[in-house]
Amino acid sequence: MRELSDIRKDIDKIDSEMLDLFKRRMDCAREVALYKKENNIPIFNARRENEILAEVQTNGGEYGEAAKELFSKLMELSRELQKAIATEPQSVSPFDNRALI
């Protein structure tokens, strides 16, 4: 059996990797939001989310239900970000002459 300190080092490394992946995922969610805003596409897509959650649960093995909960929360956070972006007013470019008036 491994030492607790070694196991915790592994967990810390995994947590760091997960945080990096989370930030990348949220950056992608931001891009999705901008695309949807520009193309008048609704933020929520129940079919897609249900497909993803079903696949995660199946592929999660013995942790399937927990994985489904984790991904459900990730998608909720993504939707919140997308909603915030979708409702923010168009920003004025600092290079737009009207911004100088």
DSSP file (Angstrom, degrees, kcal/mol; ACC not computed):
  #  RESIDUE AA STRUCTURE BP1 BP2  ACC     N-H-->O    O-->H-N    N-H-->O    O-->H-N    TCO  KAPPA ALPHA  PHI   PSI    X-CA   Y-CA   Z-CA
    1    1 A M              0   0    0      0, 0.0     2,-0.1     0, 0.0     0, 0.0   0.000 360.0 360.0 360.0 139.7    0.0    0.0    0.0
    2    2 A R        -     0   0    0      1,-0.1     2,-0.1     2,-0.1     3,-0.0  -0.342 360.0 -98.3 -74.6 157.7    1.3    3.5   -0.9
    3    3 A E     >  -     0   0    0      1,-0.1     4,-2.0    -2,-0.1     3,-0.4  -0.463  27.8-121.5 -72.4 147.7    2.0    6.1    1.7
    4    4 A L  H  > S+     0   0    0      1,-0.2     4,-2.6     2,-0.2     5,-0.2   0.880 112.8  56.7 -58.1 -40.3   -0.8    8.7    2.3
    5    5 A S  H  > S+     0   0    0      1,-0.2     4,-1.8     2,-0.2    -1,-0.2   0.865 107.0  49.2 -62.1 -36.2    1.6   11.5    1.4
    6    6 A D  H  > S+     0   0    0     -3,-0.4     4,-1.9     2,-0.2    -1,-0.2   0.900 110.7  49.6 -69.2 -40.8    2.3    9.9   -2.0
    7    7 A I  H  X S+     0   0    0     -4,-2.0     4,-2.3     1,-0.2    -2,-0.2   0.916 110.6  50.4 -63.2 -42.8   -1.4    9.5   -2.7
    8    8 A R  H  X S+     0   0    0     -4,-2.6     4,-2.8     1,-0.2    -1,-0.2   0.863 106.2  55.3 -65.5 -36.1   -2.0   13.1   -1.7
    9    9 A K  H  X S+     0   0    0     -4,-1.8     4,-2.2     2,-0.2    -1,-0.2   0.917 108.9  48.4 -60.8 -42.6    0.8   14.3   -4.1
   10   10 A D  H  X S+     0   0    0     -4,-1.9     4,-2.7     2,-0.2    -2,-0.2   0.922 111.3  49.7 -62.6 -43.9   -1.0   12.4   -6.9
   11   11 A I  H  X S+     0   0    0     -4,-2.3     4,-3.0     1,-0.2    -2,-0.2   0.920 109.8  51.0 -61.7 -43.8   -4.3   14.0   -6.0
   12   12 A D  H  X S+     0   0    0     -4,-2.8     4,-2.0     2,-0.2    -1,-0.2   0.901 111.5  48.1 -60.7 -41.0   -2.7   17.5   -5.9
   13   13 A K  H  X S+     0   0    0     -4,-2.2     4,-2.2     2,-0.2    -2,-0.2   0.924 113.0  47.5 -65.6 -44.6   -1.2   16.9   -9.4
   14   14 A I  H  X S+     0   0    0     -4,-2.7     4,-2.8     1,-0.2    -2,-0.2   0.914 110.3  52.8 -62.5 -43.4   -4.6   15.6  -10.7
   15   15 A D  H  X S+     0   0    0     -4,-3.0     4,-2.3     1,-0.2    -1,-0.2   0.898 108.6  50.4 -59.8 -40.8   -6.4   18.6   -9.2
   16   16 A S  H  X S+     0   0    0     -4,-2.0     4,-2.0     2,-0.2    -1,-0.2   0.915 112.0  47.1 -63.1 -43.3   -3.9   21.0  -10.9
   17   17 A E  H  X S+     0   0    0     -4,-2.2     4,-2.3     1,-0.2    -2,-0.2   0.892 111.3  51.8 -64.8 -40.0   -4.5   19.3  -14.2
   18   18 A M  H  X S+     0   0    0     -4,-2.8     4,-2.7     2,-0.2    -2,-0.2   0.886 107.5  52.4 -64.9 -38.3   -8.2   19.4  -13.7
   19   19 A L  H  X S+     0   0    0     -4,-2.3     4,-2.4     2,-0.2    -1,-0.2   0.922 109.3  49.3 -64.2 -43.0   -8.1   23.1  -13.0
   20   20 A D  H  X S+     0   0    0     -4,-2.0     4,-2.1     1,-0.2    -2,-0.2   0.920 113.1  47.3 -60.7 -43.4   -6.2   23.7  -16.2
   21   21 A L  H  X S+     0   0    0     -4,-2.3     4,-2.6     2,-0.2    -2,-0.2   0.888 109.5  54.0 -65.5 -39.0   -8.8   21.6  -18.1
   22   22 A F  H  X S+     0   0    0     -4,-2.7     4,-2.6     2,-0.2    -2,-0.2   0.931 108.7  48.5 -60.3 -45.6  -11.6   23.5  -16.4
   23   23 A K  H  X S+     0   0    0     -4,-2.4     4,-2.1     1,-0.2    -1,-0.2   0.903 111.8  49.3 -63.7 -40.0  -10.2   26.8  -17.5
   24   24 A R  H  X S+     0   0    0     -4,-2.1     4,-2.0     2,-0.2    -1,-0.2   0.904 110.8  50.9 -63.3 -40.2   -9.8   25.6  -21.1
   25   25 A R  H  X S+     0   0    0     -4,-2.6     4,-2.3     1,-0.2    -2,-0.2   0.915 110.2  48.5 -64.2 -43.0  -13.4   24.3  -21.0
   26   26 A M  H  X S+     0   0    0     -4,-2.6     4,-2.1     2,-0.2    -1,-0.2   0.855 107.7  55.4 -68.2 -33.7  -14.7   27.6  -19.8
   27   27 A D  H  X S+     0   0    0     -4,-2.1     4,-1.8     2,-0.2    -1,-0.2   0.910 109.5  47.6 -61.2 -41.3  -12.7   29.4  -22.5
   28   28 A C  H  X S+     0   0    0     -4,-2.0     4,-2.6     2,-0.2    -2,-0.2   0.896 108.5  54.1 -65.7 -39.3  -14.4   27.2  -25.1
   29   29 A A  H  X S+     0   0    0     -4,-2.3     4,-2.5     1,-0.2    -2,-0.2   0.875 106.0  53.6 -61.7 -36.7  -17.8   28.0  -23.4
   30   30 A R  H  X S+     0   0    0     -4,-2.1     4,-2.2     2,-0.2    -1,-0.2   0.918 109.1  48.0 -62.7 -43.6  -17.0   31.6  -23.9
   31   31 A E  H  X S+     0   0    0     -4,-1.8     4,-2.4     1,-0.2    -2,-0.2   0.908 110.8  51.2 -63.5 -41.7  -16.4   31.1  -27.6
   32   32 A V  H  X S+     0   0    0     -4,-2.6     4,-3.1     1,-0.2     5,-0.2   0.920 108.9  52.2 -60.1 -43.7  -19.6   29.1  -27.9
   33   33 A A  H  X S+     0   0    0     -4,-2.5     4,-2.7     1,-0.2    -2,-0.2   0.917 109.6  48.0 -60.3 -44.7  -21.5   32.0  -26.2
   34   34 A L  H  X S+     0   0    0     -4,-2.2     4,-2.3     2,-0.2    -1,-0.2   0.907 113.4  48.0 -64.1 -40.9  -20.1   34.5  -28.6
   35   35 A Y  H  X S+     0   0    0     -4,-2.4     4,-1.9     2,-0.2    -2,-0.2   0.947 113.7  46.6 -62.9 -48.4  -21.0   32.3  -31.6
   36   36 A K  H  <>S+     0   0    0     -4,-3.1     5,-2.5     1,-0.2     4,-0.4   0.890 112.2  51.1 -62.7 -39.4  -24.5   31.7  -30.2
   37   37 A K  H ><5S+     0   0    0     -4,-2.7     3,-0.9    -5,-0.2    -1,-0.2   0.937 111.9  46.4 -63.0 -46.4  -25.0   35.4  -29.5
   38   38 A E  H 3<5S+     0   0    0     -4,-2.3    -1,-0.2     1,-0.2    -2,-0.2   0.815 120.1  39.6 -65.9 -30.9  -23.9   36.4  -33.0
   39   39 A N  T 3<5S-     0   0    0     -4,-1.9    -1,-0.2    -5,-0.2    -2,-0.2   0.238 108.4-118.6-106.3  12.4  -26.1   33.8  -34.6
   40   40 A N  T < 5 +     0   0    0     -3,-0.9    -3,-0.2    -4,-0.4    -4,-0.1   0.897  58.2 155.2  52.8  47.5  -29.2   34.1  -32.3
   41   41 A I      < -     0   0    0     -5,-2.5    -1,-0.2    -6,-0.1    -2,-0.1  -0.883  47.8-108.0-104.7 134.8  -28.9   30.5  -31.1
   42   42 A P        -     0   0    0      0, 0.0    -1,-0.0     0, 0.0    -5,-0.0  -0.246  19.0-133.1 -60.3 149.5  -30.4   29.7  -27.7
   43   43 A I  S    S+     0   0    0     -7,-0.0     2,-0.4    36,-0.0    39,-0.0   0.940  86.5  68.3 -67.5 -48.9  -27.9   29.0  -24.9
   44   44 A F        +     0   0    0      1,-0.0     2,-0.4    35,-0.0    -1,-0.0  -0.603  53.0 176.8 -84.8 129.1  -29.6   25.8  -23.6
   45   45 A N     >  -     0   0    0     -2,-0.4     4,-2.3     1,-0.1     5,-0.2  -0.823   3.7-176.9-129.3  90.2  -29.6   22.7  -25.8
   46   46 A A  H  > S+     0   0    0     -2,-0.4     4,-2.8     1,-0.2     5,-0.2   0.871  80.3  55.4 -58.4 -41.7  -31.3   19.9  -23.7
   47   47 A R  H  > S+     0   0    0      1,-0.2     4,-2.2     2,-0.2    -1,-0.2   0.941 110.2  45.0 -58.9 -48.7  -30.7   17.2  -26.3
   48   48 A R  H  > S+     0   0    0      1,-0.2     4,-2.4     2,-0.2    -1,-0.2   0.927 114.2  48.8 -62.7 -45.2  -27.0   17.8  -26.4
   49   49 A E  H  X S+     0   0    0     -4,-2.3     4,-2.7     1,-0.2    -1,-0.2   0.913 111.3  49.6 -62.3 -42.4  -26.7   18.0  -22.7
   50   50 A N  H  X S+     0   0    0     -4,-2.8     4,-2.2    -5,-0.2    -1,-0.2   0.887 110.4  50.9 -64.1 -38.6  -28.7   14.8  -22.2
   51   51 A E  H  X S+     0   0    0     -4,-2.2     4,-2.1    -5,-0.2    -2,-0.2   0.927 112.4  46.5 -62.4 -45.3  -26.5   13.0  -24.8
   52   52 A I  H  X S+     0   0    0     -4,-2.4     4,-2.7     1,-0.2    -2,-0.2   0.929 112.8  49.0 -63.8 -46.0  -23.3   14.1  -23.0
   53   53 A L  H  X S+     0   0    0     -4,-2.7     4,-2.4     1,-0.2    -1,-0.2   0.883 110.7  50.2 -63.8 -38.6  -24.6   13.1  -19.6
   54   54 A A  H  X S+     0   0    0     -4,-2.2     4,-2.2    -5,-0.2    -1,-0.2   0.911 112.8  46.9 -64.8 -42.0  -25.8    9.7  -20.7
   55   55 A E  H  X S+     0   0    0     -4,-2.1     4,-2.9     2,-0.2    -2,-0.2   0.914 112.4  49.6 -66.7 -42.6  -22.4    9.0  -22.3
   56   56 A V  H  X S+     0   0    0     -4,-2.7     4,-1.4     1,-0.2    -2,-0.2   0.918 111.2  49.5 -61.8 -43.8  -20.5   10.2  -19.2
   57   57 A Q  H  < S+     0   0    0     -4,-2.4     4,-0.2    -5,-0.2    -1,-0.2   0.915 114.1  45.3 -63.1 -42.3  -22.6    8.0  -17.0
   58   58 A T  H >< S+     0   0    0     -4,-2.2     3,-1.0     1,-0.2    -2,-0.2   0.931 117.5  42.7 -66.2 -45.8  -22.0    5.0  -19.2
   59   59 A N  H 3< S+     0   0    0     -4,-2.9    -1,-0.2     1,-0.2    -2,-0.2   0.606  98.1  76.7 -78.6 -10.9  -18.3    5.6  -19.6
   60   60 A G  T >< S-     0   0    0     -4,-1.4     3,-2.3     1,-0.2    -1,-0.2   0.529  77.9-167.6 -77.9  -5.2  -17.8    6.5  -15.9
   61   61 A G  G X  S-     0   0    0     -3,-1.0     3,-2.0     1,-0.3    -1,-0.2  -0.271  70.9  -1.5  56.7-132.1  -18.0    2.8  -14.8
   62   62 A E  G 3  S+     0   0    0      1,-0.3    -1,-0.3     2,-0.1     3,-0.2   0.681 142.6  49.5 -66.0 -15.8  -18.4    2.4  -11.1
   63   63 A Y  G <> S+     0   0    0     -3,-2.3     4,-3.0     1,-0.1    -1,-0.3   0.157  76.9 117.8-104.1  16.6  -18.3    6.3  -10.8
   64   64 A G  H <> S+     0   0    0     -3,-2.0     4,-2.3     1,-0.2    -1,-0.1   0.871  74.4  45.7 -54.3 -47.0  -20.9    6.8  -13.5
   65   65 A E  H  > S+     0   0    0     -4,-0.2     4,-2.0     2,-0.2    -1,-0.2   0.914 115.5  46.8 -66.7 -42.4  -23.5    8.6  -11.4
   66   66 A A  H  > S+     0   0    0      2,-0.2     4,-2.5     1,-0.2    -2,-0.2   0.894 111.5  52.0 -65.7 -39.4  -20.9   10.8   -9.7
   67   67 A A  H  X S+     0   0    0     -4,-3.0     4,-2.7     1,-0.2     5,-0.2   0.897 107.6  52.8 -63.0 -39.7  -19.4   11.6  -13.1
   68   68 A K  H  X S+     0   0    0     -4,-2.3     4,-2.2    -5,-0.2    -1,-0.2   0.913 109.8  48.1 -61.7 -42.7  -22.8   12.5  -14.4
   69   69 A E  H  X S+     0   0    0     -4,-2.0     4,-2.1     2,-0.2    -2,-0.2   0.912 111.5  50.6 -63.5 -42.7  -23.3   14.9  -11.4
   70   70 A L  H  X S+     0   0    0     -4,-2.5     4,-2.2     1,-0.2    -2,-0.2   0.940 113.6  43.7 -60.9 -48.4  -19.8   16.5  -12.0
   71   71 A F  H  X S+     0   0    0     -4,-2.7     4,-2.5     1,-0.2    -1,-0.2   0.839 109.3  57.3 -69.1 -32.4  -20.5   17.1  -15.7
   72   72 A S  H  X S+     0   0    0     -4,-2.2     4,-2.0    -5,-0.2    -1,-0.2   0.918 109.1  46.3 -61.3 -42.8  -24.0   18.4  -15.0
   73   73 A K  H  X S+     0   0    0     -4,-2.1     4,-2.5     2,-0.2    -2,-0.2   0.901 110.5  53.2 -67.2 -40.7  -22.4   21.0  -12.7
   74   74 A L  H  X S+     0   0    0     -4,-2.2     4,-2.1     1,-0.2    -2,-0.2   0.918 110.5  47.0 -58.7 -43.8  -19.8   21.8  -15.4
   75   75 A M  H  X S+     0   0    0     -4,-2.5     4,-2.6     2,-0.2    -1,-0.2   0.866 109.6  54.0 -68.3 -35.2  -22.5   22.4  -17.9
   76   76 A E  H  X S+     0   0    0     -4,-2.0     4,-2.3     2,-0.2    -2,-0.2   0.932 110.2  46.7 -62.2 -45.5  -24.5   24.5  -15.5
   77   77 A L  H  X S+     0   0    0     -4,-2.5     4,-2.1     1,-0.2    -2,-0.2   0.880 111.5  52.0 -63.9 -37.8  -21.5   26.7  -14.9
   78   78 A S  H  X S+     0   0    0     -4,-2.1     4,-2.7    -5,-0.2    -2,-0.2   0.918 109.2  49.4 -63.8 -44.4  -20.9   26.9  -18.7
   79   79 A R  H  X S+     0   0    0     -4,-2.6     4,-3.0     2,-0.2     5,-0.2   0.902 108.7  53.2 -62.3 -41.0  -24.6   28.0  -19.2
   80   80 A E  H  X S+     0   0    0     -4,-2.3     4,-2.1     2,-0.2    -1,-0.2   0.923 111.2  46.0 -60.9 -44.0  -24.2   30.7  -16.5
   81   81 A L  H  X S+     0   0    0     -4,-2.1     4,-2.2     2,-0.2    -2,-0.2   0.930 113.5  49.3 -62.4 -45.8  -21.2   32.1  -18.3
   82   82 A Q  H  X S+     0   0    0     -4,-2.7     4,-2.7     1,-0.2    -2,-0.2   0.893 109.9  50.9 -62.9 -40.3  -22.9   31.9  -21.7
   83   83 A K  H  X S+     0   0    0     -4,-3.0     4,-1.7     2,-0.2    -1,-0.2   0.907 109.1  51.3 -63.6 -41.1  -26.0   33.7  -20.3
   84   84 A A  H  X S+     0   0    0     -4,-2.1     4,-0.8    -5,-0.2    -2,-0.2   0.906 113.7  44.4 -62.1 -41.3  -23.8   36.5  -18.8
   85   85 A I  H >< S+     0   0    0     -4,-2.2     3,-0.6     1,-0.2    -2,-0.2   0.896 111.2  53.6 -69.5 -40.2  -22.1   36.9  -22.2
   86   86 A A  H 3< S+     0   0    0     -4,-2.7    -1,-0.2     1,-0.2    -2,-0.2   0.796 113.0  43.3 -66.4 -28.2  -25.4   36.8  -24.1
   87   87 A T  H 3< S+     0   0    0     -4,-1.7    -1,-0.2    -5,-0.2    -2,-0.2   0.542  88.7 103.0 -97.9  -6.9  -27.0   39.5  -22.0
   88   88 A E  S << S-     0   0    0     -4,-0.8     3,-0.1    -3,-0.6    -3,-0.0  -0.539  79.8-107.6 -76.5 142.6  -24.0   41.9  -21.9
   89   89 A P        -     0   0    0      0, 0.0     2,-0.1     0, 0.0    -1,-0.1  -0.261  43.0 -87.1 -65.6 154.7  -24.3   44.9  -24.1
   90   90 A Q        -     0   0    0      1,-0.1     2,-0.2     0, 0.0     0, 0.0  -0.423  49.6-125.7 -59.7 129.8  -22.2   45.1  -27.2
   91   91 A S        -     0   0    0     -2,-0.1     2,-0.5    -3,-0.1    -1,-0.1  -0.521  16.6-121.2 -80.4 149.4  -18.9   46.7  -26.2
   92   92 A V        -     0   0    0     -2,-0.2    -1,-0.1     7,-0.0     0, 0.0  -0.773  26.7-120.9 -90.9 129.7  -17.7   49.7  -28.0
   93   93 A S    >   -     0   0    0     -2,-0.5     3,-1.8     1,-0.1     6,-0.3  -0.466  10.6-134.2 -67.7 137.1  -14.3   49.3  -29.6
   94   94 A P  T 3  S+     0   0    0      0, 0.0    -1,-0.1     0, 0.0    -2,-0.0   0.646 108.1  59.5 -66.2 -11.2  -11.7   51.8  -28.3
   95   95 A F  T 3  S+     0   0    0      4,-0.0     2,-0.5     3,-0.0    -2,-0.1   0.463  80.3 103.5 -94.3  -3.2  -10.8   52.3  -32.0
   96   96 A D  S X  S-     0   0    0     -3,-1.8     3,-1.8     1,-0.1     4,-0.4  -0.695  71.4-140.6 -80.6 126.0  -14.3   53.4  -32.9
   97   97 A N  G >  S+     0   0    0     -2,-0.5     3,-1.5     1,-0.3     4,-0.3   0.794  99.6  65.7 -58.1 -29.8  -14.4   57.2  -33.4
   98   98 A R  G >  S+     0   0    0      1,-0.3     3,-1.2     2,-0.2    -1,-0.3   0.791  90.2  65.7 -64.8 -25.7  -17.8   57.4  -31.6
   99   99 A A  G <  S+     0   0    0     -3,-1.8    -1,-0.3    -6,-0.3    -2,-0.2   0.695  95.7  58.5 -68.3 -16.8  -16.1   56.2  -28.4
  100  100 A L  G <         0   0    0     -3,-1.5    -1,-0.3    -4,-0.4    -2,-0.2   0.574 360.0 360.0 -88.9  -9.1  -14.2   59.5  -28.4
  101  101 A I    <         0   0    0     -3,-1.2    -1,-0.2    -4,-0.3    -2,-0.1   0.458 360.0 360.0 -81.7 360.0  -17.3   61.7  -28.3
